[in-house]
Amino acid sequence: MPNVREGLVVIKTYTFDQYGLKKAADFQGKLANLVWIDLDTPSNEEKALIERAYGIEIPTRDEIQEIESSVRFRQVNSAIYATLTVISRNAPDAPKNIDVTFILVSDTMITLRYGEVEPFRRFSSEAALQAGMCSSAEVLYVGLLEGIVEYVSDILVTIGAERDAISNAIFRNEKPQGNAFHDILRRIGLMGDMASKVYESLLSSSRLFVFLTQTRAFQDESNKTRLRVLASDVLPLNDHAVYLSNKVNFMLDATLGMINIEQNNIIKLFTVAATGLMPPTLIASIYGMNFKIIPELQWEYGYFYALMLMVCSSILPFWYFKRKGWL
């Protein structure tokens, strides 16, 4: 990784050649053919170095987390600022949205982020093998946006596959046993969290494309066309994210309903057991009374007679419930 050290300064810089994107030589405040400067959790020294080199102001961490359009999207002199919320799933069960600020200035794209963004790693690997993906900062900008949208699309496919698996577990498989419902609820929660983060990222992308179109950030007509295509692609993806969110809510309601049914079945069994034991208890209580005159106490078969009464009094309620279809 190319770097220059002034204290703790480490800056990722990229240029390109006939083969594709490549990491540049150590950045020392020179603007020589740099198409991309990536600031990943920069220090104050790093930001000051870029500000001096390009005559711009690097936003603070609090500023890039603002949601107002006037803060996230603006043009200051020749520099165009745009902040995009990018979903990154570096761990399968830990999706995270990271705000990334893109600054287009002097035919150089500067990205500012505070966290690892998976689409960046993917794009830089692909661009290193394709010169056409990084011939200018504008091309690189649009290509990176395309990579982000493609990454979001892949996550939507993953969510759809997880939705099908959970649906089979709820409705088509055998009755879940043990802690199966607990696991299903956990999976639904993770899927819902991911779907909401995807929706937030797509909504941010839509706002970004509108801003870039209105400001005419790109001069090349082919880049403008690619941007319009991206904007049209985001709309159905946004609708699909809403659809998946609705499916998550449906499966959550269905799972809670199944849990209620299971709980009701358990309570019903306890009720039947209690009802079946009430008559024998009553009979045993009667013959356990301390009265001198209870005819059956003097009868040779009185004990067996009492036992038969208890058994029959237990069987009759069960038979009645079964006949009514309550069991």
N, C-alpha and C positions, 0 to 999 in steps of 0.2 A: 504493500500500500504506500503510494507516494506521500511524502509528508515533509513539512518544514517545521523545525522546532525553534520557537522563540519563547523560552520559558516552557509552557505546557502546550504550545500551539501544534495542533495536528489537523491538517485540512486535506480532504479527499478531492483530488482534481482529475479531470478527464479531458482528453483531446481525442482526435481520431486520425487514422491514416487510411491507406487503400484497403486494409483488411477489416476495419471496424473500430469500435470504441476501444480506447486503451487508456490506462492510467498515465497521467502526465508526470513530468519531472517535478521535483520539489517546488512548491509554490512559494515565491518570495516577493509577492506583491506585483509580479509581472502578469500582463494580460495576454501573453503570447498564445494565440490559437486555442484558448480554453473554451470548450463548449458546455462543460458542466462542472460546477463546484458544489459538492455535497457536504453540508454542515450537519453532522450527526452529533447532537448534544454538544454544541460548541461552547467553549469557554469565552470569557469576555475578551481575551487576547485574540482569539480566532475571529470573533465578530469585528473587532476593531481593525484587524488587518484587512479584512474584506471591505469594510466601509471606506478605509483609506484608498484602497486600490480602485474601487469602482465609484466612489463618491456617492454612496447610497447609505441609507439607514437600515440596519438589520433589526427586524421586530424582536421584542422581548418575548419570553415564553408566555407571559400573561396575555400579550397582545394577540398572539396567534390562536389562543384559545377563546377569544371573544367570538360571539355569534352574530354581531351586527354586520350587515353587508358593507357598510362604510369602512369597517376596520379590516374585514377579510378580503375585500376586493377594492383595489384602488390603483390609480396611476399617479406617480409622483415624478414630474419631469419626464424623463425618457424611460424610467423604470416602471414596470408593470408588476404589481403585487397581487397574488391570488393564493388563498389558503384553502386547502382541500382536506376533508376528513377521509382518511384512508384506513380501511380495515386490514388488519394483519393478524394472521393466525399462525404464529410461530410454534405454538403448542396446539395439538388437536382440540383440546377442550378449553382453550383459553383465548378466544378471539378478543382483539383489542382494537379500538379506534384511536388513530394517531393523527393529529393535525400536522399537515405538511404545508409549508409556505413556499410557493414558487415565485422567484423573482427573475424576470427577463430583462436583461440590461446589456447593452454593447455586444449583442449577438452571443451572450453567455447566459446559460440557465443556472441559477443558484437555487438550491433546495435547502430548506431549513427544517429540521425535525428533531424531536426528542424521543427517540426510540427506534428499534429495528423495524423496518418496513419490508415485508417479504417481496412485494412487487418490484422494489428497487433492485434487490439482489437478482431476481429473475431477469429483469430487463437488462441490467448491466452485463450479465452473462451472455444473453442473446445478441446484444448490440456489439459485443466484442468480436463476433463472427460475421457481422453484416454491416458493411460500410454504409449502405443506404439508410440505415436507421439513425445515423448520427452525423450527417453531412453538415448540419448547422444546428444552432440552438433551437430554432423553431421546430425542425424535424425531430430533434431529440425530445422536445417538450411534448409534441403530439404523440410520439411513440410511447413515451412514458405514461401518458394518460390512457392510451390504448391498452398498455400492459396492466394498468390498474383496473380498468373496466373488465378486461378479460379475467383477471384474478377474481374480481367480485362475481363474475358469471360462473366461474368454477366453484366458488363457495356455494352459490345458489344450487348448483347441481348436487353438491355434497349434502346440502340441507334436504333437497328433494329425495335423495336416496335414504337418508336417515328417517325422513317422514314415512316412507314406504315400509321401512323395517319396523318402526314403532307401530304403525297401523296394523301390520301383520301380527305383532305381539299382542295388541289389544283385542282385535276383532277376529282373527283367523286361527290363531294357534290354540292349543289346549289351555284350559283354565290356568292362569299363572299361579305358581306355588311360592310359598315362603315370602321372601322380600322382593318378588318380581315387580310388584306395583311400585315399590320404592325406587327400584332401578329405572322403571319406565318414567316415573315422574321426574327423576333427575335428568334423564335424556331429553324429555320434553322441555325442561327448563333451559338446558344448554342450547337446544335447537332454537327456542324462542329468543334467547339472548343473542345468538348469532344472527338470526333473521332481523332483529331490531337494529343491530349494528350495521348490517348490510343496507338496510333501508336508509339509515342515517348517512352512510357513505354515498349512496346513490343520490340522495337528495342534495348533498353537498356538491356532487359532480354536476348535477343539473344547473345549480346556481353558477358554478364555475364556467360552464360552457356558454351560458347566457352572457356572463360578463365578458369573456374573451371575444364573443361575437360582437358585442356592442362596442367594445374598445378597439376593435380591429387590431388585435395584438399581432396577428400573423399577416405578413405581406405576401407570401407565396400562395397562389390560388389553390394548389394541390393540398397545402396544409389546411386551408379554410374548408375545402371539401371533406377532408378527413375529420375535421372537427365537427362539421354538420352531421356526418355519418355517426360519429360517436354520440352526439346529442340525441339522434333518433334511436340509437341502440339502447340508451339509458332508459328511455320511457317504458318499453316493454319489460325491461329488467326491474324497474321500479314497481310496475304492476304485479310482476311475479313475486317480488318480495312481499308485497301487501297480501297476495294470495296465500303465500306460505305462512305469514303471520296469522291469518284467519284460520288456516288449517291447524296451526299450533294451538290456538284457543279452542278449536273444536276437539282436538285430541285430549287437551287438558280436561275439558268438561266431560268427555267420554270416560277418561280414566278415573276421574273423581266419582262419576256415576257408577262405574264398575266396583270401585272401592266401597261405595255406599251399599251396593247390592250384596257384596261379600259380608259386610258388617251386619246387614239385615238378616242374612242367612244364619250367621252365627248367633245373633240375638234370638232368631226364631227357634233354633235348636235348644237354646237355654230355656226358652219359654215352654217348648214342648216337654222338655225334661222336667221342668218344675211342675207343669200341669199333670204329667204322668205320675209324679211322686206324691202329689197332694192326696189322692184317694187312699193309697196305702198308708200314708202318714195318719190320715183320719181314722182308718180302721185300727191301726196299731195304737193310736191314742185312746180309742174307745175301750179296747181290751186291756189297756194298761191302767185303766181307772181303778181306784181302790174301793170298788163297791163289793158288798158281800154277795149280792144276788146278780150274777151274770150267768145265764143258763149254760152258755157254751163252755164255761170254765169247768163245769162238771162232766162235760160230754167227752167220751173217749176219743172222738175224732175232731174235737173242737180246735185243736192247734192247726191241724191240716186244713180244716175248714177256713180258718182265718188267713192262712197263707194263700189259699186259692182265691179268696176274696181280694187280697192285695194284688195278686198277679192279674186277675181279670180287670180290676179297676185301673191298672196301668195300661193294659192292652187296649181297652175300649176307647180311651181318648186318642191314642195313636191311630187306631183304625178310623175313627171319626174324622180326624184331621186329614188323613190320607184320602178318604172318600171325598172330602170337600175340595181336594186339590191344594191344600195349604202347605203340603210337604212335597 
